[in-house]
C-alpha cells in the first residue's frame, strides 16, 4: 500500500509551500526520515522528510510549484507498486530510470513498455521483455508501431518539459550567454525581466538592465536613463505573510516610522557658495537639495522606490518624486519626473513652477500622479519633526522638518550646528526596518556631503 | 580566373592531377567511352588512354575493392560511383577496407583513394535514388568526407582529396553540376578541414554545406530585408569538422541554425550542435535549431518531394525562431 507524501505545515502560520527542489528522484530508495524535498515556507526553506520507507514512486508536484498545506506531492511505496489514481505522466522531465532505460535499450520495440510500466510491474528488464513481446505480436506492423512509439515518447517528454516550465518561478530562466553577462556585470538575474520564451532572460534584456549597485559608500550610483521603467516582482512567501499579519495589526497600510537627524552645515555652506558665485542667477533651496538627494538615494535603494500592488511589488527603475504642496483647501502632490536625472537647478525650477501652478489649481492629472516616492516638507513652518501619511501605492514618504541651529557634539566638543530631522514613513509590506534604515543612511551621507549633489 | 560549371571544375581538377601525377587513375561505370554518366570525365580517355581511365562492369563492391588494392600498392585511384546511392553496395570496401587499413596495419599501409560521385536528391528519382549520405561516412573514423558547394571549391577540394594520403569520400551535388562560378586557374588547392564563411554577418550563424549553401544564402538575403544580418558558413569538409570557424562565429552571433539535406536523426547537424553546446555553451543566447530533410523516405510525388526538402523559406523561418522574432 503506497503512502502519500503531503505538503506539511512546517511553520505555525504556513498555509502553502513552494517545493523548491526534490532531493530524491522517482525510483530512488527512501528510508523513513530521509529528506525528500526542500520546501519554502512563509518563513524559511525547510526540509520535507519521508514518513515511510520504500522507494519514491512518484512526484506529483514539480519543483518550483506552490501548493496548499496537506495537498499531495508524491507517493512512497514498494518498488513496482502501482500508485493509486496514477494515470497521469511523470511530474518532471526526469522519468523513472526504469522507463528511460527501457526506451533507450529497445527503441524499436519499447512502444508499450514506458506507458505500461507505470501500472504493471515496472522493473527495467520487465519493461524490455514486455516491449519485445509486443513488437513480436505486432508482426508486420512493427515498423509503423515503432514510429508511433517514438512519436509518443517525444510528445511525452515535450509535455513534461512544458509542465515544468510553467511552474512558478524559483529558478530564473536565462540563456547561458545571459548568465555569463550577468555574472560579468554583477547583475542579479532575479531582478531582470526576461523577454525570451517563457520569460527567459536573454542577452538583450541585460543590455537594458542597469549595472549592479555595488558602489563604494561615498560614491553615488547613478541610473542609466535607457533601462526599463520598472520591474514587477511576485510576492515571496515571507512578504505575503508580512503583508497579511501586519495589516491585521495596523491596517490597511502597516506603516512604521524611522527618524534621523542630518547635519546641514555643509549644505548651508554649499548654498552660500552658490549664492556668492552665481548671485540671483541660480537659485538652490534646501528643498531642492533634499529632492535631489532623495532621488539619488532611491536609485541606490530601489527597494524603497516601489509600489505595493496587492499581488506583487513593482520596483521602479525610474525615479519620480512626488512633492506635497499645500493648497488653499488641501494638498496635492505634483511629481518631478526622472528627478534623479535632473540637476539641482532643473529640480528647483521645476518644483517652483509645479508648486505655483498647484496653488492656482492648474495642474493636469498626469502632473500629480505616477510618483514613486513622496516628500513632505514642513520646514518652512518651523516644524521640527512630524510623520507623514503614505501616498499609496507608493511605499514610502519622507517628512522633512526645519533646519535649526542646535547644540551638537562634533569631535568631542559641543558646538552649534544646523541640523534637520527627517522621518520616513514606510509601508512594511514593501520596506522592512533595515531596508528603510539603509535608505536613510545613504540620504544622510549625501546631504552631509552635498558636493555629490552638484554634478 | 575562368567561369566554369561545377561539372567542368571537377573535370579540370581530374585532368590537372592526372597530368601532374601518373599514379592517378580514374575507374568506374561509364567513365571512359561514355565520358561519364554526368560528363565529369569528358575527354579524359582521349587524353590519358584506357590504362588510366577504366570502364568497369556494374559491380560497385568489386571495383571499389580493386581501387583499395591499387592504393595499397602505391597507385592513387579515383573511384567514381555513378551516384552515391550505388555505393551502398560498395560500403564494405569503403568502411571495412579503406577506412581501417592504416589503423589495422599499425600505420604500415595507407589507402590514398578518392571515392567520388553525385549525392543527394535530384528531382523525382524516388526514395532509393534521393538521399544524402554525408553522415553515413562521417561516422567512420579513418574517412575524410568532403561536400563542396561551388565550382571553385569543387576544383580545389578534389585536387586536395587526390593528394591526400588517406581515403576521402567526395560527395558532389547532383543538382549542382550545372552551377556556374569563377574558378581560380592553375594549381588551386583548397585545404581539407577548412570551412568557408560565404557571407559575413553578426546576428545569427547559418551552418550548411553542399546543396543547402545556396538556399542559406538566399535566406540570408531575405533576412537582410527584415533587418537581420546572417552569417553563412559552408562547412565544405564534413570530417574533419572545422570547429574553430564554427565556434568563432557563434561566439559573435550567439545564435545558430544548422541546415543539411539529409535526415535529422544522427545527421551532420547533430554533430555540429553537439560541438557548439559543449564548446560554446556560454556563448548561446538561444537553443540551436536544425533544418533537415523530412524524416521519411523521399516521396516520389512532386508536391510531397518539395515539402520534404530543405529550402530557403525553412532556413529563414528557423533563423527567425532562434532570434525570437
HADDOCK unambig.tbl for C-alpha pairs under 7 A between the chains (distance, minus, plus):
assign (segid A and resid 175 and name CA) (segid B and resid 284 and name CA) 6.62 0.50 0.50
assign (segid A and resid 175 and name CA) (segid B and resid 285 and name CA) 4.97 0.50 0.50
assign (segid A and resid 175 and name CA) (segid B and resid 286 and name CA) 6.28 0.50 0.50
assign (segid A and resid 176 and name CA) (segid B and resid 281 and name CA) 6.22 0.50 0.50
assign (segid A and resid 176 and name CA) (segid B and resid 282 and name CA) 4.70 0.50 0.50
assign (segid A and resid 176 and name CA) (segid B and resid 283 and name CA) 6.66 0.50 0.50
assign (segid A and resid 176 and name CA) (segid B and resid 284 and name CA) 5.76 0.50 0.50
assign (segid A and resid 176 and name CA) (segid B and resid 285 and name CA) 6.29 0.50 0.50
assign (segid A and resid 177 and name CA) (segid B and resid 282 and name CA) 4.72 0.50 0.50
assign (segid A and resid 177 and name CA) (segid B and resid 283 and name CA) 4.87 0.50 0.50
assign (segid A and resid 177 and name CA) (segid B and resid 284 and name CA) 5.18 0.50 0.50
assign (segid A and resid 177 and name CA) (segid B and resid 285 and name CA) 5.18 0.50 0.50
assign (segid A and resid 178 and name CA) (segid B and resid 285 and name CA) 6.66 0.50 0.50
assign (segid A and resid 180 and name CA) (segid B and resid 282 and name CA) 6.32 0.50 0.50
assign (segid A and resid 196 and name CA) (segid B and resid 324 and name CA) 6.81 0.50 0.50
assign (segid A and resid 202 and name CA) (segid B and resid 285 and name CA) 5.83 0.50 0.50
assign (segid A and resid 203 and name CA) (segid B and resid 285 and name CA) 6.41 0.50 0.50
